[in-house]
Amino acid sequence: MPQRLRVTYRKDGPARYVAHLDVMRTWERAIRRAGLPLAYSQGFSPHARLQLAAPLPVGTIGERELLDLWLDEPVAPLEAGRRLAEALPPGLEVVEVEEIGDRLPALQASLRAARYEVRFGPRALDVPAAAAAIERLLALEELPWEEARGDRTRSYLLRATIFEMRLRPSSEGDVIEMRLAMADGLTGRPASILAALAVEAEPDAIVRTEVEVDRPQVAMRAWRERGRFED
């Protein structure tokens, strides 16, 4: 039976401007370069057995993104993490590798929410106005919203995508923290929330700090980055 590994990784630097499909290709090349026995699907047109949790908008930093990969032969998570760390290009960094059950639901089907930090430079944000706008938005029961996506217009209830939101003022730069829905048919986007808040200041960075999934109860061995890959 193939071995299934779940990789937690960071996406920043030059990689933050790489689109979703290219990130998939980059991972496939890195896995092969690392000498890991990547599994492929059966059939007329085999493809690598890789799953990314969710696309990350171009330009957004991801601190704990998720990838599932299947190997034809088992490799210790510690060893897999070391090999991948050496094979990945700048901007992609392995944080953790764990072995999980092969028959668990697909990664995308396990998605529940994502946490974001919208970071502003010192004194860039009108803090009282932003705080009042957040309070008004959270007080709404619903908020119909429309967005243009290419030739299509998406209509949905924006308020339903917001689980939590707060403003964290700081002399070093203010941060709007968001916990947004991430599920089939209901996904929140920080850019849409900022538009609804009428925030005019340009963020220094938008960071997805965590992707929340149903955690498997059968996780086995794990590898975490500890300085110089210490056990």
C-alpha positions as CSV (number, residue, x, y, z in Angstrom):
1,M,0.0,0.0,0.0
2,P,1.4,3.5,-0.9
3,Q,2.6,5.6,1.9
4,R,0.9,9.0,2.4
5,L,2.8,11.9,3.8
6,R,1.4,15.3,4.8
7,V,3.9,18.2,4.3
8,T,3.5,21.5,6.0
9,Y,5.5,24.2,4.2
10,R,6.1,27.9,4.0
11,K,5.7,29.9,0.8
12,D,7.4,33.3,0.7
13,G,10.1,35.3,-1.1
14,P,10.1,34.7,-4.9
15,A,7.7,31.7,-4.5
16,R,4.9,34.0,-3.3
17,Y,4.4,35.2,-6.9
18,V,4.2,31.7,-8.4
19,A,0.7,30.6,-9.4
20,H,-1.0,27.5,-8.1
21,L,-0.4,25.2,-11.0
22,D,3.3,26.2,-11.2
23,V,3.6,25.5,-7.5
24,M,2.3,21.9,-8.1
25,R,4.9,21.4,-10.9
26,T,7.6,22.8,-8.7
27,W,6.8,20.3,-5.9
28,E,6.7,17.4,-8.4
29,R,10.1,18.3,-9.7
30,A,11.5,18.8,-6.2
31,I,10.2,15.4,-5.1
32,R,11.9,13.7,-8.0
33,R,15.1,15.7,-7.4
34,A,15.0,14.5,-3.8
35,G,14.9,10.9,-5.0
36,L,11.6,10.1,-3.3
37,P,9.6,7.3,-4.9
38,L,6.6,9.4,-5.9
39,A,3.5,7.3,-6.7
40,Y,1.5,7.8,-9.9
41,S,-2.2,7.1,-10.7
42,Q,-3.1,4.2,-12.9
43,G,-4.7,4.4,-16.3
44,F,-4.1,5.8,-19.8
45,S,-2.7,9.1,-18.5
46,P,-0.9,8.6,-15.2
47,H,-0.3,11.7,-13.0
48,A,1.6,12.3,-9.8
49,R,-0.3,11.6,-6.6
50,L,-0.1,15.1,-5.1
51,Q,-2.7,17.2,-3.4
52,L,-2.4,20.9,-2.3
53,A,-4.9,22.0,0.3
54,A,-6.0,25.2,-1.4
55,P,-4.7,27.7,-3.9
56,L,-2.9,30.7,-2.3
57,P,-3.5,34.0,-4.1
58,V,-0.5,35.3,-5.9
59,G,1.5,37.6,-3.7
60,T,0.1,36.1,-0.5
61,I,2.6,34.6,2.0
62,G,1.7,31.2,3.4
63,E,3.3,30.2,6.7
64,R,1.7,26.7,7.1
65,E,0.5,25.5,3.8
66,L,-0.4,21.8,3.3
67,L,0.5,19.2,0.7
68,D,-0.3,15.5,0.6
69,L,1.9,13.2,-1.4
70,W,2.0,9.4,-1.9
71,L,5.1,7.3,-2.2
72,D,5.4,3.8,-3.7
73,E,7.8,2.8,-1.0
74,P,7.9,4.0,2.6
75,V,10.4,6.6,3.6
76,A,10.8,7.9,7.2
77,P,9.2,11.4,7.6
78,L,12.5,12.6,9.0
79,E,14.4,11.5,5.9
80,A,11.7,12.7,3.5
81,G,11.8,16.2,5.2
82,R,15.6,16.4,4.9
83,R,15.6,15.4,1.3
84,L,12.9,17.8,0.4
85,A,14.5,20.7,2.3
86,E,17.6,20.2,0.1
87,A,15.7,20.0,-3.2
88,L,13.2,22.9,-2.9
89,P,13.9,26.2,-4.6
90,P,14.1,29.5,-2.7
91,G,10.8,30.6,-1.2
92,L,9.5,27.1,-0.5
93,E,10.5,25.7,2.9
94,V,9.5,22.5,4.6
95,V,8.2,23.0,8.2
96,E,6.9,19.5,9.1
97,V,6.3,16.1,7.6
98,E,4.0,13.5,9.0
99,E,2.8,10.1,7.9
100,I,-1.0,9.8,7.8
101,G,-3.5,7.1,6.8
102,D,-3.8,6.4,3.1
103,R,-7.6,6.0,3.3
104,L,-8.3,9.3,5.1
105,P,-10.4,11.8,3.1
106,A,-8.8,13.9,0.5
107,L,-7.0,17.0,1.8
108,Q,-9.4,19.4,0.0
109,A,-12.4,17.6,1.5
110,S,-11.0,18.2,5.0
111,L,-10.7,22.0,4.7
112,R,-12.6,24.0,7.3
113,A,-11.1,27.5,7.6
114,A,-8.0,29.6,7.2
115,R,-6.4,32.2,9.3
116,Y,-4.9,35.4,7.8
117,E,-3.0,38.4,9.0
118,V,-3.3,41.6,6.9
119,R,-0.2,43.6,7.9
120,F,0.1,47.4,7.6
121,G,3.1,49.6,8.1
122,P,3.4,52.0,11.0
123,R,0.7,54.6,11.0
124,A,-0.5,53.5,7.5
125,L,-4.0,52.4,8.8
126,D,-6.6,54.7,10.2
127,V,-7.1,52.6,13.3
128,P,-10.3,54.2,14.8
129,A,-12.0,54.0,11.4
130,A,-10.9,50.4,10.8
131,A,-12.0,49.3,14.2
132,A,-15.4,50.9,13.7
133,A,-15.8,49.3,10.3
134,I,-14.9,45.8,11.7
135,E,-17.5,46.2,14.5
136,R,-20.2,47.2,12.0
137,L,-19.4,44.3,9.7
138,L,-19.4,41.7,12.4
139,A,-22.7,43.1,13.7
140,L,-24.4,42.3,10.4
141,E,-26.4,39.0,10.1
142,E,-25.7,38.9,6.4
143,L,-24.0,40.9,3.6
144,P,-24.9,40.2,0.0
145,W,-21.7,40.6,-2.1
146,E,-20.8,40.5,-5.8
147,E,-17.4,40.0,-7.4
148,A,-16.2,40.0,-11.0
149,R,-14.1,37.0,-11.8
150,G,-13.1,37.3,-15.5
151,D,-16.3,37.1,-17.5
152,R,-18.3,35.9,-14.6
153,T,-19.9,37.6,-11.6
154,R,-19.9,35.7,-8.3
155,S,-22.8,36.5,-5.9
156,Y,-22.7,35.2,-2.3
157,L,-23.1,36.2,1.3
158,L,-19.8,37.7,2.4
159,R,-20.7,37.9,6.1
160,A,-21.1,34.1,6.2
161,T,-17.4,33.6,5.2
162,I,-16.2,35.5,8.3
163,F,-15.8,33.3,11.5
164,E,-13.6,35.8,13.4
165,M,-12.0,39.1,12.8
166,R,-10.2,41.6,15.0
167,L,-7.8,44.5,14.8
168,R,-4.4,44.3,16.6
169,P,-2.9,47.7,16.9
170,S,0.9,48.0,17.3
171,S,3.5,50.8,17.1
172,E,5.4,48.6,14.7
173,G,2.5,48.2,12.3
174,D,-1.2,47.3,12.7
175,V,-2.6,43.9,11.8
176,I,-6.2,42.8,10.9
177,E,-6.5,39.2,11.9
178,M,-9.2,37.1,10.1
179,R,-10.4,33.5,10.4
180,L,-12.3,32.8,7.2
181,A,-14.3,29.9,5.9
182,M,-12.6,27.6,3.5
183,A,-14.9,24.9,2.2
184,D,-16.6,24.0,-1.1
185,G,-19.0,26.8,-2.0
186,L,-18.0,29.0,1.0
187,T,-14.5,30.5,0.9
188,G,-13.5,33.9,2.3
189,R,-10.9,36.1,0.7
190,P,-9.1,38.8,2.6
191,A,-9.2,41.2,-0.4
192,S,-13.0,41.0,-0.4
193,I,-13.1,41.7,3.4
194,L,-10.9,44.7,3.0
195,A,-13.1,46.0,0.2
196,A,-16.2,45.6,2.4
197,L,-14.4,47.4,5.3
198,A,-13.5,50.2,2.8
199,V,-9.9,50.1,4.0
200,E,-7.9,52.4,1.7
201,A,-4.4,51.8,3.1
202,E,-2.3,49.3,1.1
203,P,-1.2,46.3,3.2
204,D,2.5,45.6,3.5
205,A,1.7,41.9,3.3
206,I,-1.2,39.5,3.4
207,V,-0.2,36.3,5.2
208,R,-2.1,33.0,5.5
209,T,-0.8,31.8,8.8
210,E,-2.7,28.5,9.0
211,V,-5.0,26.2,7.0
212,E,-7.4,24.4,9.3
213,V,-8.4,20.9,8.4
214,D,-9.9,17.9,10.2
215,R,-6.9,16.5,11.9
216,P,-6.3,12.8,11.3
217,Q,-6.2,10.7,14.5
218,V,-3.8,8.2,13.0
219,A,-0.8,10.5,12.4
220,M,2.3,8.4,13.0
221,R,5.8,9.7,12.9
222,A,6.6,13.4,12.4
223,W,9.6,15.5,11.4
224,R,9.9,19.1,12.4
225,E,12.5,21.6,11.5
226,R,14.7,22.2,14.5
227,G,17.7,24.3,13.6
228,R,20.0,21.9,11.9
229,F,17.5,19.1,11.4
230,E,18.1,17.6,14.8
231,D,16.1,14.6,15.8
